[in-house]
Amino acid sequence: MKNYTVSVIIETKPELDDPEGDVILKNLILKKNSNVLKIRTSKILNFVIREKNQQTAKSVVNKLCDELRLYNKIVSTITIDVAN
C-alpha cells in the first residue's frame, strides 16, 4: 500500500453561468484591467489516501465524492488527478 495525493477539481459546467467569476471579472474591469475577458471559478479538494495503486486511489475518491455529494452533478463537473 502506498500514499497518493488525489486532487479533485470541482467546476461549474461550462454552459452555465458562474456568478462568482462574473463578480471578480466586473471588479477587474472597474479597476481598468480590461484585457481579462472571462473568469471561471473552481474548488480543489486534496485527499491523501493509502491504496494499492493510482487507479484504485482515483476510483475510491471518485466514489467518495459521489456518495458524500461533495459536488452537485447537475451544475458541476469534477476532474480527478492522482499524484504519487
CYANA upper distance limits for C-alpha pairs under 8 A (distance plus 0.5 A):
  1 MET  CA     50 ARG  CA      6.65
  1 MET  CA     51 GLU  CA      5.68
  1 MET  CA     52 LYS  CA      4.96
  1 MET  CA     53 ASN  CA      7.91
  2 LYS  CA     50 ARG  CA      5.78
  2 LYS  CA     51 GLU  CA      6.11
  2 LYS  CA     52 LYS  CA      6.53
  2 LYS  CA     53 ASN  CA      7.65
  3 ASN  CA     48 VAL  CA      7.01
  3 ASN  CA     49 ILE  CA      5.97
  3 ASN  CA     50 ARG  CA      4.80
  3 ASN  CA     51 GLU  CA      7.00
  3 ASN  CA     84 ASN  CA      7.55
  4 TYR  CA     47 PHE  CA      8.50
  4 TYR  CA     48 VAL  CA      6.08
  4 TYR  CA     49 ILE  CA      5.84
  4 TYR  CA     50 ARG  CA      6.68
  4 TYR  CA     51 GLU  CA      7.83
  4 TYR  CA     54 GLN  CA      7.53
  4 TYR  CA     57 ALA  CA      7.43
  4 TYR  CA     82 VAL  CA      7.17
  4 TYR  CA     83 ALA  CA      6.44
  4 TYR  CA     84 ASN  CA      5.48
  5 THR  CA     46 ASN  CA      7.18
  5 THR  CA     47 PHE  CA      6.12
  5 THR  CA     48 VAL  CA      5.02
  5 THR  CA     49 ILE  CA      6.96
  5 THR  CA     82 VAL  CA      6.34
  5 THR  CA     83 ALA  CA      5.71
  5 THR  CA     84 ASN  CA      6.77
  6 VAL  CA     46 ASN  CA      6.20
  6 VAL  CA     47 PHE  CA      5.53
  6 VAL  CA     48 VAL  CA      6.74
  6 VAL  CA     49 ILE  CA      7.87
  6 VAL  CA     57 ALA  CA      7.84
  6 VAL  CA     58 LYS  CA      7.25
  6 VAL  CA     61 VAL  CA      7.91
  6 VAL  CA     80 ILE  CA      7.36
  6 VAL  CA     81 ASP  CA      6.18
  6 VAL  CA     82 VAL  CA      4.94
  6 VAL  CA     83 ALA  CA      6.78
  7 SER  CA     44 ILE  CA      7.10
  7 SER  CA     45 LEU  CA      6.18
  7 SER  CA     46 ASN  CA      5.01
  7 SER  CA     47 PHE  CA      6.80
  7 SER  CA     80 ILE  CA      6.17
  7 SER  CA     81 ASP  CA      5.69
  7 SER  CA     82 VAL  CA      6.87
  8 VAL  CA     44 ILE  CA      6.03
  8 VAL  CA     45 LEU  CA      5.56
  8 VAL  CA     46 ASN  CA      6.89
  8 VAL  CA     78 ILE  CA      6.87
  8 VAL  CA     79 THR  CA      6.15
  8 VAL  CA     80 ILE  CA      5.11
  8 VAL  CA     81 ASP  CA      7.09
  9 ILE  CA     42 SER  CA      7.16
  9 ILE  CA     43 LYS  CA      6.22
  9 ILE  CA     44 ILE  CA      5.05
  9 ILE  CA     45 LEU  CA      7.05
  9 ILE  CA     78 ILE  CA      5.89
  9 ILE  CA     79 THR  CA      5.61
  9 ILE  CA     80 ILE  CA      7.00
 10 ILE  CA     42 SER  CA      6.03
 10 ILE  CA     43 LYS  CA      5.61
 10 ILE  CA     44 ILE  CA      6.78
 10 ILE  CA     71 TYR  CA      7.43
 10 ILE  CA     76 SER  CA      6.95
 10 ILE  CA     77 THR  CA      6.33
 10 ILE  CA     78 ILE  CA      5.14
 10 ILE  CA     79 THR  CA      7.30
 11 GLU  CA     41 THR  CA      7.31
 11 GLU  CA     42 SER  CA      5.16
 11 GLU  CA     43 LYS  CA      7.21
 11 GLU  CA     76 SER  CA      5.85
 11 GLU  CA     77 THR  CA      5.93
 11 GLU  CA     78 ILE  CA      6.86
 12 THR  CA     16 LEU  CA      7.23
 12 THR  CA     17 ASP  CA      8.30
 12 THR  CA     18 ASP  CA      7.20
 12 THR  CA     40 ARG  CA      8.45
 12 THR  CA     41 THR  CA      8.15
 12 THR  CA     42 SER  CA      7.61
 12 THR  CA     75 VAL  CA      6.22
 12 THR  CA     76 SER  CA      4.81
 12 THR  CA     77 THR  CA      6.83
 13 LYS  CA     75 VAL  CA      6.21
 13 LYS  CA     76 SER  CA      5.56
 13 LYS  CA     77 THR  CA      6.44
 16 LEU  CA     75 VAL  CA      7.82
 18 ASP  CA     22 ASP  CA      6.68
 18 ASP  CA     40 ARG  CA      6.81
 18 ASP  CA     41 THR  CA      7.62
 19 PRO  CA     23 VAL  CA      6.74
 20 GLU  CA     24 ILE  CA      6.94
 20 GLU  CA     40 ARG  CA      8.34
 20 GLU  CA     41 THR  CA      7.23
 21 GLY  CA     25 LEU  CA      6.63
 21 GLY  CA     38 LYS  CA      8.17
 21 GLY  CA     39 ILE  CA      5.45
 21 GLY  CA     40 ARG  CA      5.43
 21 GLY  CA     41 THR  CA      5.94
 22 ASP  CA     26 LYS  CA      6.61
 22 ASP  CA     38 LYS  CA      8.20
 22 ASP  CA     39 ILE  CA      7.25
 22 ASP  CA     40 ARG  CA      8.34
 23 VAL  CA     27 ASN  CA      6.78
 24 ILE  CA     28 LEU  CA      6.79
 24 ILE  CA     39 ILE  CA      7.80
 25 LEU  CA     29 ILE  CA      6.74
 25 LEU  CA     36 VAL  CA      7.88
 25 LEU  CA     37 LEU  CA      8.18
 25 LEU  CA     38 LYS  CA      7.11
 25 LEU  CA     39 ILE  CA      6.68
 26 LYS  CA     30 LEU  CA      6.72
 27 ASN  CA     31 LYS  CA      6.87
 28 LEU  CA     32 LYS  CA      7.01
 28 LEU  CA     33 ASN  CA      5.81
 28 LEU  CA     34 SER  CA      7.57
 28 LEU  CA     36 VAL  CA      8.21
 29 ILE  CA     33 ASN  CA      5.65
 29 ILE  CA     34 SER  CA      5.58
 29 ILE  CA     36 VAL  CA      8.36
 47 PHE  CA     61 VAL  CA      8.26
 49 ILE  CA     57 ALA  CA      7.15
 50 ARG  CA     57 ALA  CA      7.82
 51 GLU  CA     56 THR  CA      6.94
 51 GLU  CA     57 ALA  CA      6.06
 52 LYS  CA     56 THR  CA      7.25
 52 LYS  CA     57 ALA  CA      8.09
 53 ASN  CA     57 ALA  CA      6.83
 54 GLN  CA     58 LYS  CA      6.66
 54 GLN  CA     82 VAL  CA      6.91
 54 GLN  CA     83 ALA  CA      8.37
 54 GLN  CA     84 ASN  CA      8.34
 55 GLN  CA     59 SER  CA      6.61
 56 THR  CA     60 VAL  CA      6.54
 57 ALA  CA     61 VAL  CA      6.76
 57 ALA  CA     82 VAL  CA      8.08
 58 LYS  CA     62 ASN  CA      6.58
 58 LYS  CA     80 ILE  CA      7.36
 58 LYS  CA     81 ASP  CA      7.87
 58 LYS  CA     82 VAL  CA      6.96
 59 SER  CA     63 LYS  CA      6.66
 60 VAL  CA     64 LEU  CA      6.69
 61 VAL  CA     65 CYS  CA      6.66
 62 ASN  CA     66 ASP  CA      6.87
 62 ASN  CA     80 ILE  CA      7.99
 63 LYS  CA     67 GLU  CA      6.50
 64 LEU  CA     68 LEU  CA      6.24
 64 LEU  CA     69 ARG  CA      8.44
 65 CYS  CA     69 ARG  CA      6.20
 65 CYS  CA     70 LEU  CA      5.52
 65 CYS  CA     71 TYR  CA      7.45
 66 ASP  CA     70 LEU  CA      7.19
 66 ASP  CA     71 TYR  CA      8.04
 71 TYR  CA     76 SER  CA      7.03
 71 TYR  CA     77 THR  CA      8.37
 71 TYR  CA     78 ILE  CA      8.46
 72 ASN  CA     76 SER  CA      6.05
 73 LYS  CA     77 THR  CA      6.97
